[in-house]
Amino acid sequence: MIGIVLLLYFLWEIQSVLVYIAIAAVISLIGRPVVIFFRQRLKIPNQLSVILVLILVLSIFAGIIFVFVPIVVEQSQYLSRIDMEAFRSDLNELNDQINNYLGVQEINLIEGLKQSEFIRNFDISAVPRLLNNVFSILGATIIAIFSILFISFFLLKDSKLMLNSILVFANRGDEKKFQRVFNKIKILLSRYFVGLTLQITVLFVLYAVLLSVFEINNPIAIAFICAFLNLVPYLGPLFAGILMALFVISSNLGADFQLIILPKLGYIMLGYAICQLIDNMISQPMIFGASVRSHPLEIFLIILIAGIIFGITGMVVAVPFYTALKVIAKESLSEYKIVKRLTRDL
């Protein structure tokens, strides 16, 4: 019991390292098909193929930074020049237009903001602490990026590295079974994460086109944020839709609510719904059907249960974790009828 407690305490203390390993494993699962393509089709040496894949990953990460940093700088400059009285007037005008359109008198945005807990409890002395936290997060992010890339390099370079680490825990004579389970899990999860990446990319392109057509400010950044939120099953698209609606309203603040804001918001929300239909009817069946080979109802129940027990994190990791459990059950508990039923397509 003491040994178990000490082990759990040790794992808790190194949880950041475990997260680095998990992210590096996901990168290796996504990047492995690309490494194989470079090595077999283009005849590029294995080590150089791995370096090229990591450069591609860094380029994507740098591209995201280059998209967001100018926007943050621009918004900071905009906030420094903002006329608070004009901003208050725009909010009041928008509030009055919404009240008149809905035929109600109770909604008051300004008073709602004043009565919010954040405004009432705001402390100006928290600004230096906030800056210290920002720099601390920046330092931790740099360490995390270096650690993840370092681990990813060796996982991509030697595909048997993780397998050999797992085989340490196998009993003598069970190595072949462990190897079959590991290879099957690796193939299924690699397909799943590649499919998930393609799904987010397709949504990003659709959102960016939709927002650009209606001339919304910073369409690339908004599209990326909304597409990224779709990583959270079921709840992600809902939050993304609300966020997109807020960006649409903020981009047209000061315009007439009934003549400009409401029609534009309606068209964009219709376009957003069409994007989600494309995702639900095409992208997701391809991912869940072809990659993890599970029924949509089965996936829904697993995500629902994981969300109830473990929250948002559980919803995100539910599908890959459940897929791994199915493969393990197929090899270890295949004599049970329910296991045969659930794993018949594996």
PyMOL commands that set and color helices and strands:
alter all, ss='L'
color gray80, all
select helices_A, chain A and resi 2-13+15-40+46-81+84-102+109-115+117-120+126-157+161-167+175-213+219-229+235-251+257-291+296-332+337-342
alter helices_A, ss='H'
color red, helices_A
deselect
rebuild
show_as cartoon
